[in-house]
Amino acid sequence: MQQSPLKTGSTIGILGGGQLGRMLSVAASRLGFKTHIFEPGANPPAGQVADHTTTAGYDDVAALEAFAQSVDVITYEFENVPTAALDALEAICPIRPGREALRISQDRLIEKEFLSGLGLNIAPYANVETAADMATAVETIGAPSILKTRRFGYDGKGQARLKSADDADAGFADMQGAPAVLEGFVQFSHEVSVIAARGTNGEVACFDPGENVHKDGILDTTTVPAKLTGAQRTDAILLAAKVLNALDYVGVMGVELFVTPNGLIVNEIAPRVHNSGHWTQQGCSVDQFEQHIRAVVGWPLGDGTRFADVVMENLIGDDMDRVDEIAREANASLHLYGKADVKPGRKMGHVNRVVPSS
């Protein structure tokens, strides 16, 4: 049942205090909303721009309950919020997107079964929990392939590449006993992602698909427009909408796709605003962060029509040494996350380079 839209001045609770929470807070403030961050780590980037921050663990029931009582709706910037924490929160305050999207996306095996159950194309896969499972999976899926932990993997972490069957034992050992999924290698020309949104009334709006390039398992650039035919672009958007509707989803979701000669293959879904959607900040009147806020508070979705070509580049680790140089570029918009420590592989910011559409 659709609930009444929240009024300006209401408070949005955000689980997670990283850069996505930071940019959600900025978008919320532009629309007249307050934000309250819940984050176990001290001095999170989102806390620099939010109205309130609670620093407590996800096992601190009293802190969770106090947080839920202080906000009007709860959303999140990452998937791996413990189920017990969600139980405590949802008893007091609505959570958007809903629990089902989190349950599915927290486990790669469950996610793949969900996507294949919708009739969508995915890479061949096999569940791996034991050495015997590993042997069977390699025999069935073959190599090259990639072994991924079922839970808690991101930015290339929790993964082992198998160039041949000889790598199976080492790959299984890398999982350190965690349940995993072996994914078959997909022959694809490039990866694209669709940033899609669904409102409380079932309205769906999708941004133009972006083309992604990764380095060392971490997103390096996203370019719009992506190299897609008109039919592929339509298929990508319809596919994303099918996922959102199946989940009765509210909010923004990232859907990653492989482009192959035989059609689009779903790589994974992320039930939140997404790194590959940062280009929308300079390419659209309403970006992914505002769109997510609009959705979770029950407002109408905004117009996400792209009005410029954009290349988004992540600034990772020592890329921060290039900030002065980038700041001098024409048509380059910097977004820095306020992280105190520069570390290899750590996302420190991004830059959107804009080319006005002809």
TASUL-V626788 format. One line per field, one symbol per residue. ss: DSSP state (@ for helix, = for strand, . for the rest). phi: phi as a letter, one per 20 degrees, with the letter a starting at -180 (. if undefined). A space follows every 10 residues. Layout:
ss=???
phi=???
This chain:
ss=.......... =====...@@ @@@@@@@@@@ ...======. ....@@@@.. .====..... @@@@@@@@@. ..====.... ..@@@@@@@@ ....=...@@ @@@@@..@@@ @@@@@@@... .=..====.. @@@@@@@@@@ @...=====. ........== ==..@@@@@@ @@@@.....= ====.....= ========.. ...===...= =====..=== ====.....@ @@@@@@@@@@ @@@@@@.... ========== ..======== ....@@@..@ @@@=...@@@ @@@@@@.... .....=.=== ======@@@@ @@@@@@@... .=====.... ......==== ======..
phi=.fefffegnf ddeceodeff ffffffffff endeccedbf eflfgfffce fbcddaefde fffffffffe cdbccbdbee eggfffgfff fdbfdcffff ffgfffcfff fffffffene ecffbbfccc ffgffffffe enbfbcdcff cmealnfmcb edfbffefff ffffflnfgb cedffdecea dccdecccef enfdccefgd edcdclmdge ccccfffbfg ffffffffff ffffffelfc pdcdceceec fdoedfeadc eafcgfdfgf fddbfdefff fffgffenff feeegfdbec decfddlfgf fefffffeff mddecdemef decgmefdrb cdddcgfe
